[in-house]
Amino acid sequence: MSFKLPLTIWIALTTLGNPTQAATVTASSVDASAGNLAQAAGPLGALGPLGAFGPLATLGPIGNNSWNVTKVMATLPDWSKLSQTMTLNGGPLSDDGPLGSQGPFSKYEQLADWGTLGRQLQVGGALTALGPLGPLGPFGPLGPLGPIGGHGLKHDSHGNYLDSHERVQRQIEVGNAQKTKYELFEIYDAPVAKQLKDNDTSFMVTGLMSSSKETESFQFHSQSDQSVTVIVVPEKSLDAFSLTLTDSNGKVLARSASFFLVNWIQTQVKRGERLNADVELLASGHFLRKNFRLIVVGSGPGFGY
């Protein structure tokens, strides 16, 4: 199967080389290497699916507004027993679900058959933030592991998922015959996220800033060798936030500070490695609150190494 791309986009993608050779890729590196992608209205731009008008921001299903699905889901009691029944009958956590052995994610390697576009959606590609391992994929906030997913767990006021015995759950099993554990995707307010000492690579933080002199820092660690994608989504279209990834010693691993693209970083992380994601305000064209959403998505073992 092949897809036809606009000539300027195709040329921009083909000049980026083999995506599997890149250990780390960022919005800034794409901005510098492929000018035709570095447009506000482009696929990675502020007006694209990763920006303030996309499904990851306030107009999408996540939030506390009347139109957000999560506002309704938060009022539901625990329905994890129903979820288990659904799994036995082909539900979202079954073998046929998004992450199941027979589901669409099991066809990840076939993306390469799509040619230039498919390869750039995989690990290390220029469009990887839009691909299945990014925030829009099944591991992200819109997938089966998140607040609108099919696990049926209720959550407390801090964003933790709770089972029927009020115990915090960080993982859930997916599949029927062969079960695999995946990290649940939580949503935390910034003050809560800053206090977490055992945060994994599957969460979102909602925060805000008042000036460009502030830096909001959030710690997390990896439970496996994997590819990790970190993105900072502005809630208002006239805001731009930079993103810096550092290790536990403060060494800068990657930085993305594009004014035109939504800033993101994808890098390879070893098991047990602890990282910090630092968010700063690059620019703002209004006097309202500067709200952002930091999203961290891990691929789990088997991707990126």
N, C-alpha and C positions, 0 to 999 in steps of 0.2 A: 504494500500500500504506500502511496506517495501523496504529499500535499504540496500545492503550489503556493509559494510565498511571494509577496511583493519583491521586486528585484533588489531594491535598496536594502531591505531587511535581510534577504538571502545573502547578499554580499557581506553585510555586517557580520552575520553569523559565521559564514565560512572563513572569515579572516581570523577568527578567534582560536583556531586550532582544535586539537583533540581534547574534549572536556575531561576525559579520564586522567589526563596528565596533571591537572591542577589540584594541588592539595588544599588550596584555599581560594575561594572566589568571592568577590564582593560587588555591591552595586557600583562602587567607585571604579573598580577594575573594568567592569563592563562599560561604564561611562567613558573611560579613557580609551578603550579599545574599539568600541563600536558606536560611533556617533549617531547613527541612524536609530539606535535603540534608546539613546539618551534624550528622549523627548517627553514632556509632561503628559502628552496624550498617548504615548507609546505603551507597549505591554508591561513595562517595568516602571512607568512614570507615575507621577503624583495623581494623574487622572485615570490611571489604569486599575486593574482588579486588586492591586496591593495598597491602593491609596485610600483617601478619606471617603470616597464615594463607593468603595468596593465592599464586598461581603465581610471583610475582617474589621471594618470600622462600625460606627454607630448606626449606619443605615442598614446594616446587615442583621442577622439573627441574634447577635450577642450584645447584651447591655441591659439596662434597667428602664428603658423607655417603653411606652405602651405597645410599640410595634415590634419589640424584640422578643423572639421566641423564648429566650432564657428567662425572661421575667415570668412567663407562664410556667415553664418547667420547674422553676424554683418553688412554686406553690404545691407541686405534686408530692404525695407521700412516696415512700420507698416502694418501687415496683420491680425490684431485682428478681423476684420469683417469676413474675410474668416474663421478664427478659430471658430467663433460663428456658422457659417453655418456648419462647420465640426462637431461641438458638437451636433448639431441637427440631424446629420446623422451618429452617432456612432464614432465620432473622439476621440482623446486621452483625451479630457476633458469631455467626455460624461459618462453616466452610465456604458458603456461597456469599458471605458478606464482603465488604470492602477489603478486609485484611485476611480473609480466609484462604485456604489452600486452593480453592477453586474460584476465588473472587478476582476482581480486576487487578488488584495489586500483584497477584501472582504472575501477571504478564508483564511485569516491569521491564525485564530484559528485552522484550519485543519492541520497546520504544526505539531501539537502534535501527529497527527495520523501517522506520519512518524517514530515515535519511537525516539531513541536517537538523531539521526541527526536533526530531525525536532525541537525537544525541544531546542537543543543547538543553533538553528538559531533564536529563539525567544528572547524576552527581558531577559537580565541577563545570556544568554547562552555563552559558550566559543566561539561560532562561530557567535555571534550576529552581529559583524561588517560586516559579509558577508550576513546577512539576509535582509529581506524586510524593516526593520527599520533603516538599516545602510546606508552608503554613496553610495552603489551600487543599492539601492532600489528606489522606485518611488518618495520618498521625496528628493532624492539627486540630484547632478548636471547632471546626465544622464537621469533623469526622465522628466515627462511632465511639471513640474514647473520650470525647469532650462533653460539655454540658448539655448538648442537644443530641447526644448519642443514644445507643440502645442498651446501656448497662443498667439503667433503672435505679441507680443509687441516688439518694438524696444528698444534699450537701449542707454544711453548716454555714454560719455567717462569715467565716474566714476563708471559705472556698474549698475546704476539705470534703472529700466524698466519704459518706458514712454507710456502713452496712446496717442490717436490721437490728443489730445489737449496739449501734452507735459507735462502732469502732472505725477509726480512719482507715480507708483503703487507698493505696497508691498504685496498685496494679490490678489487672483483670485478665482472666483467661479467655482466649478467642479460639474458636474451632470446635468441632465435634469429635471425630475419631482421634485426631492429633491436636492436642491443645497447646497453645503458645501463650505465654504471659507477656502482656504489653503494659507500658506505663499509662495510667489514666491522665487525661489532660485537664488540669485545674486552672481556674481563673482567680487570681489574688489581687487585692488592693496593694498598692506599693508598700505601705507600712507593714503589712503582713508578710509580703515576700522578702523584705529586708531582714526580717527576724528568722527566716527559715535557714537552718544550718544543714539540712539534708535534702534540699530541693534537687529534683532530677532534671531530665532534659525534655520535659513535656509539660509546659505551663504557659500562661499568659499573665502579664502584670498590667493593670490599668493605673496610670499615674499622671501627674501634671507638673508643670514648671512655671515659674513666674518671671524668670530672666535667663539670659544666655550664660550667666555666671554659675549656674547650678549644674551639678552632675549627679544623676541618679544611678546607683550601682546595685546590681543584683547578682548574687552568687548562685551557682548550680554545679552539679557534678555528674559525670557520666558513669553509668553502670555497665557499659560495654564498649568495645571498640566500635565506633560508628561515625557516621556523618551527622553533623549537627548544623541546623540552619537557624539563625537568629535574625529577627527583623523588627524594626521599630516603625509602627504604623501611626501617622498623625491622625487625630480625630477631626481636625479642621484642615481644609484644603490649602490654606495660606501658611501652614507651618511646615518646617523642615527640621528633622532631628538627625543628629549624627549618631553613629554606633561604634563603640570600641570594644574589642574583646581582649582581655588580659588573662594571664595564668595566675596561679595562687601566689606567685612572687611579684606580681605587678608588671611583668614583662608584656609588652603589647604584642599580641599575636596577629591582629588584623584590625583595620579601621576603615569605615565607610562613611564618607562625608560629602555625598553628592547633593547638590541643590535641586537637581531636576528629577532624580529617581528616588523612590522610597528606599531607604538605606537598609541593607541586609548583608549578612556574612554567612557563608557556608564553609565549614572547615572540618578536618578529620580529628577526632578526639579519641584518646586512649581510655581504656577502662580505669576508673578511679581518679581520672584527671578532674581537677577543680578549676572552674573558670569564673570570670566576672564579666558581666555585660554592662558597660557604662553608656548612658544615654545623655546627650547634651542637646540644647536647643541651638540650631544653626541660624535660623531666620524665622521671622513671623511678620505677617502683614495685617495684623489686627490687634485689638486691645482686650480680647476675651481670654479666657483660660486656655493655656497651652497643654491640652491633654494628649497623651500618647498611649499606645498599646505595644508593649514589648512581648514578642512571641518567640518562644524557644521550642524547636521541634527536633527530636532525635529520630534517626532512622531505625535504631535497633541494630543488633549485630548482623553482619553480612553485607553491609552497604558502605562503600567508600574505602574498603581495605582489600 
